[in-house]
Structures are given as C-alpha cells and as structure tokens.
C-alpha cells in the first residue's frame, strides 16, 4: 500500500526520467510524463520510461521482455494502462 507522499515522489521521479530522456529510447517519440509507461527497479521505484507505443511492442515481444526483465532487471507493468 502506498501513501500519498509515495505517489507524489514516484510522480516526480517519472517526470525526472522523462525530462532526462526527452525521447523514447525504443521508438524515438517525444515522451510525456502523463502518458509514459514506467518500468520499476528491484525496490519498486520508477527506473526507466518508454512511450505507450513502445510498451505495446515490448509486452508482446518475448525477446524484448527477456531483455528488460532479465538483462536490465526491471519489473514490467503487467496489464497496465499508461499511467505515469
């Protein structure tokens, strides 16, 4: 269960990641903190952001999922609408 403060901090972390990346590393589209999809690290904090289009491509591609989950160690948001 997360508190309001945790939700605010997570939102700020996503905004920071979007501001740092500017464009999606997968599609090259300009990222929007309101619509991006965030992958989380081992502690449950946002660590990587992609565009909704990239997420649609990643979640159906087994090789891409294995890369992000296994090699990079991210937790992917299962059955989640873009909600950054």
MOQUIKA-V287024 format. One record per pair of residues at least 6 apart in sequence whose C-alpha atoms are under 8 Angstrom apart, sorted by the first residue. I is the first residue (numbers start at 1). J is the second residue. If there is no record, write none. Layout:
BEGIN
{{I,J} {I,J}}
END
This chain:
BEGIN
{{10,45} {10,46} {11,84} {13,46} {14,33} {14,38} {14,46} {14,47} {14,49} {14,84} {15,33} {17,47} {17,48} {17,49} {18,31} {18,32} {18,33} {18,49} {21,31} {22,30} {22,31} {23,29} {23,30} {23,31} {24,30} {24,31} {24,49} {24,50} {24,51} {24,54} {25,50} {26,50} {26,54} {27,51} {27,53} {27,54} {29,51} {30,51} {31,50} {31,51} {32,51} {33,84} {34,83} {34,84} {35,51} {35,52} {35,82} {35,83} {35,84} {36,49} {36,50} {36,51} {36,52} {36,82} {36,83} {36,84} {37,49} {37,50} {37,51} {37,52} {37,55} {37,77} {37,81} {37,82} {37,83} {37,84} {38,46} {38,47} {38,48} {38,49} {38,50} {38,76} {38,77} {38,84} {39,46} {39,47} {39,48} {39,49} {39,74} {39,75} {39,76} {39,77} {40,46} {40,47} {40,48} {40,74} {40,75} {40,76} {41,47} {41,73} {41,74} {41,75} {42,73} {42,74} {42,75} {44,75} {47,74} {52,82} {58,64} {58,65} {59,65} {68,74} {68,75} {68,76} {69,75} {69,76}}
END
